[in-house]
Amino acid sequence: MREGHEMRWGGLAGIGAVILAIVARIVMGGAPRSTDTMGVIASYLNDNRGRILLAAILYSIAIALFLWFGATLAAAFRRADDRSDLPAIVLAGFIFVSAIAFVAISLFGATVYALTVHAGLLILAAVPYSATAVMATIAGIAMALPLAAVAMAIARTHVFPMWMAIFAGIVALISLVAAFTVWATKGAWAPGGWVPTYIPMVLLGLWILAASGLLVREHLPMMRTRASHIMGA
């Protein structure tokens, strides 16, 4: 297999992860806020069990592709500079985030199944629903780690254009700050709301698409040459 093919597959994995995540969110439909009443949350889970479980499967596949994308990024940075610890931090960060996300979505799907099969438990539906929203918000701290490492690796190796490093740094900062909205109990700032959830995720998705496009379109520098190369330049 040629050197560039590995990177292209990783780029396609990143694109696939974003697409599947968007489809999964659409499948879930009009999900209530984590601060809505117990009745609203219970009704949503009970009426949409099949859609929620399908979304959980799609999210799980997206997470696997996200990890593949992260491993490809780490390999790209390692190939350009095999003396830095940053590629290892990038890989570890993506593994960390993927593990958290996979556990969260699996537990959410399992909880929805249990609550809806045993209808008497629906009175407790708001507990796991709100807990998952808070967990996803706090996970922004974990997401900030690989993004910050990516920004530093780009600045060091110049594998991607510098604006990609700045973009990654901004998304890392927003993800970190968003985690501190867990104290909000109402409105768009509450866990699962637009500010702490969708703004960081949309920006992350855009960054992944940009990086994936460069990975698909370009060859990376070979490790043996140690040559700096800006993809897309």
C-alpha positions in Angstrom: 0.0 0.0 0.0 1.4 3.4 -0.9 2.2 5.9 1.9 -0.6 8.3 1.0 -3.3 5.6 1.0 -3.2 5.2 4.8 -3.7 8.9 5.3 -6.5 9.0 2.8 -8.4 6.2 4.6 -8.0 8.1 7.8 -9.4 11.2 6.2 -12.4 9.3 4.9 -12.9 7.9 8.4 -13.1 11.5 9.7 -15.6 12.5 7.1 -17.7 9.4 7.8 -17.6 10.1 11.6 -19.0 13.6 11.0 -21.7 12.4 8.6 -22.8 9.5 10.9 -22.9 11.8 13.9 -25.2 14.3 12.0 -27.4 11.4 10.8 -27.6 10.0 14.4 -28.7 13.4 15.8 -31.4 13.7 13.1 -32.6 10.2 13.9 -33.0 11.1 17.6 -35.5 13.8 16.6 -36.6 16.6 18.9 -34.9 15.5 22.1 -35.9 17.4 25.2 -33.5 19.5 27.2 -31.8 18.0 30.3 -33.7 20.5 32.5 -37.2 19.6 31.1 -39.7 17.9 33.4 -39.6 14.2 34.2 -42.8 13.7 32.3 -41.5 15.3 29.1 -38.3 13.2 29.2 -40.1 10.0 30.1 -42.5 10.5 27.2 -39.7 11.1 24.8 -37.8 8.0 25.8 -40.8 5.8 25.8 -42.1 7.0 22.4 -38.8 7.0 20.6 -37.0 3.9 21.9 -36.3 2.5 18.5 -35.0 5.7 17.1 -32.8 6.3 20.2 -31.3 2.8 20.0 -30.6 3.3 16.2 -29.0 6.6 17.0 -26.8 5.0 19.7 -25.6 2.4 17.1 -24.8 5.2 14.6 -23.0 7.2 17.2 -21.0 4.2 18.2 -19.8 3.7 14.6 -19.0 7.4 14.3 -16.9 7.1 17.5 -14.9 4.2 16.0 -14.3 6.2 12.8 -13.4 9.2 14.9 -10.7 7.1 16.6 -9.4 6.0 13.3 -9.1 9.6 12.2 -7.3 10.5 15.4 -4.8 7.6 14.9 -4.2 8.8 11.4 -3.4 12.3 12.6 -1.0 11.0 15.2 0.7 8.9 12.4 1.0 12.0 10.2 2.7 14.0 13.0 4.9 11.1 13.9 6.0 10.7 10.3 6.9 14.3 10.1 8.7 14.4 13.4 9.4 11.1 15.2 11.3 12.8 18.1 8.4 14.7 19.6 6.0 13.4 22.3 3.1 15.3 20.7 2.0 12.5 18.4 1.7 10.1 21.4 -0.4 12.7 23.2 -2.6 13.2 20.2 -3.2 9.5 20.0 -3.8 9.1 23.7 -6.2 12.0 23.7 -8.3 10.6 20.9 -8.4 7.2 22.6 -9.4 8.9 25.9 -12.2 10.8 24.3 -13.4 7.8 22.2 -13.5 5.6 25.4 -15.6 8.2 27.3 -18.0 8.7 24.3 -18.4 5.0 23.7 -19.2 4.3 27.3 -21.6 7.2 27.6 -23.6 6.3 24.5 -23.6 2.6 25.3 -24.9 3.2 28.8 -27.5 5.7 27.5 -28.8 3.2 25.0 -28.8 0.4 27.6 -30.6 2.6 30.1 -33.3 3.7 27.5 -33.9 0.0 26.7 -34.2 -0.9 30.3 -36.5 2.0 31.2 -38.8 1.4 28.3 -39.0 -2.4 28.6 -39.8 -2.1 32.3 -42.2 0.8 32.1 -42.5 1.2 35.9 -38.9 2.6 35.8 -39.8 5.5 33.5 -40.4 7.7 36.5 -36.6 7.6 36.8 -36.0 8.5 33.2 -34.8 12.1 34.0 -31.9 10.8 36.1 -29.8 9.0 33.4 -30.9 11.5 30.7 -29.7 14.5 32.6 -26.6 12.6 33.9 -25.6 11.8 30.3 -26.0 15.5 29.3 -23.7 16.6 32.2 -21.2 13.8 31.3 -21.0 15.0 27.7 -20.5 18.6 28.8 -17.7 17.7 31.2 -16.1 15.6 28.5 -15.2 18.9 26.8 -12.2 18.9 29.1 -11.1 15.6 27.6 -11.6 16.8 24.0 -9.5 19.9 24.7 -6.4 17.6 25.3 -6.0 16.1 21.8 -7.0 19.4 20.1 -4.4 21.3 22.0 -1.8 18.7 21.2 -2.8 18.8 17.5 -2.5 22.6 17.5 1.0 22.3 19.0 2.0 19.5 16.6 0.9 21.5 13.6 2.9 24.5 14.8 5.9 22.2 15.2 5.7 20.1 12.0 3.8 22.3 9.6 2.1 19.2 8.3 -1.1 21.3 8.0 -1.5 25.0 7.3 -1.1 27.2 10.4 -4.7 28.3 10.3 -5.6 24.7 11.2 -3.5 25.0 14.3 -5.3 28.2 15.3 -8.6 26.6 14.5 -7.8 23.6 16.7 -6.7 25.8 19.5 -9.9 27.8 19.4 -12.0 24.7 19.5 -10.0 23.3 22.3 -10.5 26.5 24.3 -14.2 26.6 23.6 -14.6 22.9 24.6 -12.7 23.5 27.9 -14.8 26.6 28.8 -18.0 24.9 27.9 -17.4 22.3 30.5 -17.8 25.0 33.2 -21.5 25.5 32.2 -22.5 22.5 34.3 -23.7 24.8 37.0 -26.4 26.2 34.7 -29.9 24.8 35.3 -31.9 26.5 32.7 -31.8 27.9 29.1 -29.3 27.5 26.4 -26.4 27.3 28.9 -27.6 24.2 30.7 -25.9 20.8 29.9 -27.2 19.5 26.6 -28.1 23.1 25.5 -26.9 24.9 22.4 -24.0 26.8 24.1 -22.1 23.9 25.9 -23.0 21.1 23.4 -23.8 22.2 19.9 -21.3 25.1 19.5 -18.3 23.0 20.4 -19.5 20.0 18.4 -20.2 22.0 15.3 -16.8 23.7 15.4 -15.2 20.3 16.0 -17.0 18.8 13.1 -15.9 21.6 10.8 -12.3 21.2 11.9 -12.5 17.4 11.3 -13.9 17.9 7.9 -11.1 20.4 7.0 -8.4 18.1 8.3 -10.0 15.1 6.6 -10.2 16.9 3.3 -6.4 17.6 3.5 -5.7 14.0 4.4 -7.7 12.7 1.5 -6.3 15.1 -1.0 -2.6 15.1 -0.2 0.4 12.8 0.5 2.2 13.4 3.8 6.0 13.7 4.2 7.8 10.4 4.5 9.4 9.7 7.8 12.8 9.0 6.2 13.0 12.4 4.6 11.9 14.5 7.7 10.8 17.1 5.3 8.3 19.7 6.3 5.3 19.9 4.0 2.1 22.0 4.3 -0.8 20.1 3.0 -2.9 22.1 0.6 -0.3 24.8 0.2 
